[in-house]
Amino acid sequence: MGLFDGLIGNASEVDLDKLQQEVKDLLIPHETIKNAYKIIRDTFIFTDKRLILIDKQGVTGKKTEYHSIPYKNIVHFSVETAGTFDLDAELKIWVSGSSLPIQKNFNKATNIYKVQSVLAQYVLVT
């Protein structure tokens, strides 16, 4: 991913072998990463068991929040595409037990349908 792509928020696929090593302490035995997307400093990781959202915070990005969401707990998700004046696409994920969704914004150039399709594959098949 180029610096310019990162600055404008384009999602890009991540090297899965490298990422597997970076997050190995988060994974359980025999859990494997199937797809991953990086948006600026945040990362969406689709494993064979759950969705992991990595949210880098602060100016330096040293503070990190990890959301671990089993696919069976995702009860609803939606995609809102970018419009003429609204340049961001949005992905919202509702998790059982929470009334507010987890919301992530994507640049208009991002193929939000691809991210939604991967999410649907795991939520609807699991």
C-alpha positions as CSV (number, residue, x, y, z in Angstrom):
1,M,0.0,0.0,0.0
2,G,1.4,3.3,-1.0
3,L,1.5,6.3,1.4
4,F,-1.0,8.2,-0.7
5,D,-3.5,5.3,-0.7
6,G,-3.2,5.1,3.1
7,L,-3.8,8.9,3.5
8,I,-7.0,8.8,1.5
9,G,-8.3,5.7,3.3
10,N,-8.2,3.1,0.5
11,A,-8.4,-0.4,1.8
12,S,-5.7,-2.7,0.6
13,E,-5.2,-6.4,1.1
14,V,-2.5,-7.4,3.6
15,D,0.3,-10.0,3.3
16,L,-1.3,-12.8,5.3
17,D,1.9,-14.7,6.2
18,K,3.4,-11.5,7.7
19,L,0.2,-10.6,9.5
20,Q,-0.1,-14.1,10.9
21,Q,3.3,-13.6,12.6
22,E,2.3,-10.1,13.8
23,V,-0.9,-11.2,15.5
24,K,0.1,-14.7,16.5
25,D,-0.5,-13.9,20.2
26,L,-4.1,-13.1,19.5
27,L,-4.9,-16.3,17.6
28,I,-5.9,-19.6,19.2
29,P,-4.2,-22.8,18.1
30,H,-5.1,-23.8,14.5
31,E,-6.8,-20.5,13.8
32,T,-5.8,-19.1,10.5
33,I,-6.2,-15.8,8.8
34,K,-8.2,-16.0,5.6
35,N,-8.5,-12.4,4.5
36,A,-7.2,-9.0,5.8
37,Y,-7.6,-5.4,4.8
38,K,-5.7,-2.4,6.0
39,I,-7.2,1.1,6.1
40,I,-4.6,3.7,7.1
41,R,-3.6,2.3,10.5
42,D,-6.7,0.1,11.2
43,T,-6.9,-3.5,10.1
44,F,-9.8,-5.9,9.4
45,I,-8.8,-9.6,9.9
46,F,-11.1,-12.4,8.8
47,T,-10.0,-15.7,10.4
48,D,-11.7,-19.0,10.0
49,K,-13.3,-18.4,13.5
50,R,-13.9,-14.6,13.9
51,L,-13.5,-11.1,12.8
52,I,-10.7,-9.1,14.5
53,L,-10.7,-5.4,14.2
54,I,-7.4,-3.7,15.1
55,D,-7.8,0.0,15.9
56,K,-4.6,2.0,16.2
57,Q,-5.1,5.1,18.4
58,G,-3.3,8.2,19.2
59,V,-0.7,10.2,17.2
60,T,1.9,7.5,17.4
61,G,-0.4,4.6,17.0
62,K,1.2,2.7,19.9
63,K,-2.1,2.4,21.7
64,T,-4.1,-0.3,20.1
65,E,-7.6,-1.7,20.6
66,Y,-8.4,-5.2,19.5
67,H,-12.1,-6.1,18.8
68,S,-12.6,-9.9,18.6
69,I,-16.0,-10.7,17.2
70,P,-17.1,-14.3,16.7
71,Y,-19.1,-14.6,13.4
72,K,-22.0,-16.2,15.2
73,N,-22.4,-12.9,17.3
74,I,-22.8,-10.7,14.2
75,V,-26.5,-10.2,14.0
76,H,-26.7,-7.6,11.3
77,F,-24.4,-5.6,9.0
78,S,-24.9,-2.9,6.5
79,V,-23.0,-1.0,3.8
80,E,-23.7,2.5,2.8
81,T,-22.0,3.5,-0.4
82,A,-20.4,6.9,-1.0
83,G,-22.5,9.5,-2.7
84,T,-21.8,12.6,-4.8
85,F,-21.3,14.9,-1.8
86,D,-20.7,12.3,0.9
87,L,-17.3,10.9,-0.1
88,D,-17.1,8.1,2.5
89,A,-18.6,4.6,2.3
90,E,-19.6,3.1,5.7
91,L,-19.7,-0.5,7.0
92,K,-21.7,-1.0,10.1
93,I,-21.7,-4.2,12.2
94,W,-24.2,-5.0,14.9
95,V,-23.1,-7.5,17.5
96,S,-25.5,-9.3,19.8
97,G,-25.9,-7.6,23.2
98,S,-25.1,-4.2,21.8
99,S,-27.6,-1.7,20.5
100,L,-25.0,0.5,18.7
101,P,-23.1,-0.8,15.7
102,I,-19.4,-0.8,15.1
103,Q,-18.9,1.6,12.3
104,K,-16.0,2.0,9.9
105,N,-15.6,4.6,7.1
106,F,-14.0,3.8,3.8
107,N,-12.9,6.2,1.1
108,K,-15.1,6.4,-2.1
109,A,-12.3,4.6,-4.0
110,T,-12.5,1.5,-1.8
111,N,-14.4,-1.4,-3.1
112,I,-16.7,-1.6,-0.1
113,Y,-18.6,-4.4,-1.8
114,K,-15.5,-6.7,-1.6
115,V,-15.2,-6.2,2.1
116,Q,-18.9,-6.7,2.6
117,S,-18.8,-9.9,0.5
118,V,-16.0,-11.4,2.6
119,L,-17.9,-10.5,5.8
120,A,-21.1,-12.1,4.3
121,Q,-19.2,-15.2,3.4
122,Y,-18.2,-15.8,7.0
123,V,-21.4,-14.6,8.7
124,L,-23.9,-16.3,6.5
125,V,-22.0,-19.6,6.0
126,T,-21.0,-20.1,9.6
